[in-house]
Amino acid sequence: MNILSIYIGYIIDLIIGDPYSFPHPVRFIGKLIKITEDQIRKVAKNDKALKIGGFILWFITVGVTYLVTYLIVKLSSLIPGGFLIANSFLIYTTLATKCLKDEAVKIYELLKTKDIEKARVQVSYIVGRDTTHLDEGEIIRATVETVAENTVDGIIAPMFYAFIGGAPLAMAYKAINTLDSTVGYKNDKYKDLGFASAKIDDIANFIPARISSILMAIGSFILKYNYKDALKISIRDRKNHKSPNCAYPEGAVAGALGIQLGGINIYFGKAVYKPTIGDKHREIEVDDIVKTNKIMYATSITSIVVFTIIFKFLY
């Protein structure tokens, strides 16, 4: 029944994505984080207290998210078909395949019309770096890197946890990921409060990021891209990122397309150099956004099939 729920949730995500008017659970998670953060900051007056408060913030956010999701699924199972409906719907909200594609396509279409100013604004919605002065190539690179990285965060990881523990565990992962994207920064404001969230997000993505090398290579093979380099670069350049996880999916895309990612980015007014990922067989071009979307879709299909096989074999 749980596997059926995952397939239903996946199909719903492919069809409707995340409508802007939809009261997405992540919004409620975000509000819980903000309320809890405000209360912690009222009592935590030094760095040590803020670091401890960060662990409390993590436990409250993830704990409440898991418990509420579990109760919804459990209570829904008391009525005929209730479990399937609730579990499927909640799993659907943890996936972001169509949403990622749609956001990338908006940037692609603006670049095709040479509207660099609007493309800079649009890409700022999906990246944490300063996009004010990005040129066309840098906008493309930022988009490709984001779609590649979020193939793990928005598809492989939540699907992985859904197979293990259904909607409650998939939603708990989503809370972990939301915490990282909300407070997991190394700036002055969050270096202590966000310490726990950043580190635990790295742990939660450890396995999904590494298996992404194989899954994305299979996806590249299906698309007749360079699947051998996808796997090779993913492994070779796995340490070329400040994150212990992000270089795996970025390397897979860079290898599959024969492009180079990484370089200098601006975060909160500071230039941050990221080691390059991939070999520069050619210059990056706007159509690489579409190709990266195709890799993401092929990987999502590969993931659900491979996870199903593994789950059936183990259980």
N, C-alpha and C positions, 0 to 999 in steps of 0.2 A: 504493500500500500504506500509506503514511503517513497519507493522508487517511482511509482506512478505519479505521486504528488510532485516529484522533482521534474518529471517530464512535462506535466501540465504547467507547472510554474515556469519552466523554461520556454514553452511554446507561447504562453501569455506574454512573457517578456519580449519575445521576438515580434509579437504582433502589436502590442500597445506601448511597450517601453514604460517610461515614467512621465505621464502627463503632468504639466505644471500645476494644474488645479487639484491634483490628487493629494490627499493628506498622507504623504509617505511616512512610514514609521521612523525613518531617519530624521525627519523633522522633529519628532517627539524625543528621539534620542538626543538630538542637538539641544533642545530646550532643557532636558534633564541635566545635560552637561553644564549648561550655562547657569542654571539655578544652583547646582551643587558647587560649581566653581566659585560663585559669588559668596556662598556661605562659608566655604573654606578660607577664602581670602580675608574674611572678616576676623578670623581667629588666628590664621597663620601669618605671623609677622616677621619671620626670618626665613633664610634659604632652607634650613633643615626642616622647619615646620611645613614649608611649601612642598618639599619633596615627599614628606610623610602624607601630606594632604593629597598629593598626586596619586598615591596608592589607594587612599580612601575614595577619591573621585573615580578611580578605575573600578574598584569593587562595587561601589554603588551603581554606577552606570551599567556595567556588564551584568551584575547580579539582578538588578531590577528588570533589565531587558530580557534576560533568560527566563526569569520567573514569570513575568507577564506573558511571554510567548508560550511558555509551557502550560500555563493555566488556560489560555485561550484554546490551545490545541486539545488539552485534556477535557475541558468542559464541552467543546464542540463534538468530541467523540461520543458524547452521551446521546446524541441524536443521529438517526440514520444518515450516513453520508457526510456527517459533520466534520469528521477528521480529515477526509480527503479534501473537502472544500477549504477548511481553515489552513491545513498544512500546505496545500498547493498555493494558496493566495500569499501566505507569509513567505514561502520560499521564493515566489515570484518577485516580491519586493526586495529581496537581497541580491538579485541579479541585475546587471546593467548593460547587457549586450546592445540592445537597440539604442539606449540612451547615449552610450559612448559613440556609436556610429553616427547618430544624428548630430551630436555636438561637433564631431570631426568634419562631417559633411558641410555644416554651416561655414566653417573656416575655409574648406576647400572651395566652396562656391564663391566666397568673397575674394579669394586669391585668383580664381579664374577670371573674375571681372576686374582684377588689378586694384581692388579697393583695400589697400594696405592698412589704412587707418582703422577701418571697421574690423578688419581681420585681427589687428592687434587687440582691439577691445574684446572681440569674440574669444580669442585664445586666452585672454586674461581670466575668463570664467572657469577654465579647466586646469590652469597651472598656477603654481605659487610664486613664480618668478615675475620680475618686472618686465612688462611687454611693451612699454612706451616707445622704445626705439628699435624694436626688432625689425630686421629686414625680411624679405620674403623667405629666404632660405632658413632663417632662424625661426620663423613662425611655423614653417613646415616641420622642422626638426622638433620643436616643442610639441606639436600636435602628434607626430609619430611616436615620440617618447612617451607621451601621456597615454595614448591608446595602448601601446605595448605594455607599459607598467600596469595599467588598470585592467588589462586582460586577466591579470592575476587577482587584483583586489576586487574586481567587479564580476568575475565569472568563475575562474578556476577555484579560488579559495572558498567562496560561499557555497559553491556546488560540492566541493570536497567535504566541507563540514556538514552540509545537508545530508549527504550520503551516510555520514557517520552518526549524526544525532538529530536528523530532521530539522524542522523549522526552528526549534529553540536554539540549537547549536549554531545554525547558520545565522540567525539573528544576533546571537551573542558575538559571533565573529564580526558582524556588521557594526555592532557597538564598539568593538575593539578598533576597527578601522576608522570609524567616525571620531573616536577619541584621538587617534593619532593625527588625523587631518585637522582637528580642531585645536588641540593643545600640544601636540607632539613636535613643537618647534624648538630649536636651540637658540632662540633669541632671548633677550633679557627678561621678557615677560613670562616665558614658559619653560626656560631651561631647567627649572626645578619642579614646578607643578606638572609639567608635561613629560618628565623623565620616565615615569612608570609606563605611561601610555605609549611612548615611542618605543621603548625596549620590548614591551609585551607584544606590540604589533609586529615587530621584527620576528619574534618567536612564533606568533600565529601564522605568519606567512613563510616560515622557513621551508616547510615541506612543499606547499603549493608553488612557491617560486622555483624550486629546484625541479619539480616534475614538469613545470612549464617548458623547460628546455626540450623535453621529449614530445610533449603535446603540441607545441608550436612547430616543431620540426615535422611532425606528422601532418599537421595542417598545411605547412608549406609544401610538403610532398603532394598532397591532394591538389593544391593549386598550381603545381608544376613550377614552383619557385625553387631556389637553391636550398633544399632541405639539409644537405650535408653541411654547408656553411652555417646554416641556422643553428645546428647542434654544436658545431665546432666553435663558433664565435661565442655562443652562449656560455660554453664551458671555459674557453680560453680567457675571455674578458670578464668573468664573473666577479672579479674583485675591483673592477674599474668603476666603482660608484661608492659614494659615501654610505649608501644603504647596503646592507649585506644581502639584499634580495632583488633589488631593481635591475641589476645588470643582467640577470638571467633572461627575462622576457625582452629587454631592450636588445641584448646581444642576439637573441633568436631572430628578431625582426631585421636588425642590421645585417646579419649574415644572409638571411633569406633574400633580401633586396639588394645586397651588394653596396650598402651605403655606410656612412660613418656617423655615429651619434655622439653626444657629449660635447664638451667645450665650455666656454664661459657663459654663465647665467648671472642675472642680478636678482638677489633675494634681499628684500628689506633695505635696499640702498647699497648693498655690499656685493662686490663682484666675487662670484664663487666659481673656481675652475673645477670642472668635472673631467676626469680622464676620458679619453675617447674610447668608444666602443665600436668595434667593427673595422673593416678595411674599406678605404675610400676608392672603390673601383670606378665610381662615377659620382657626379654631383647629385645631391638630393633634389628632387623635383616634386611639383605639386601633386602629381599622380601617385606619389608614394603614400599619400594620405589614404587614398582609395585602396591601394594595395595592402596597407596595414589593417584597414577595416576588414578586408577579405581574410587576412590571416587570423584576425580576431574571431570572425564568424566560423571559419574552418576549425579553429582551436576549440571553440565552444562546443561544436558538434563532436569533435574528437574526445573532448573531456567527458561528456555525458556518456558516450559509448564505452570508453575505457573504464570509467568509474563503475558503470553497470556490470561490466565483465568481472572486474576485480571484486566487487561486492557480492556478486552471485557465487564467485569461486570461494570466497572466505566464509560466506554464510549459507 
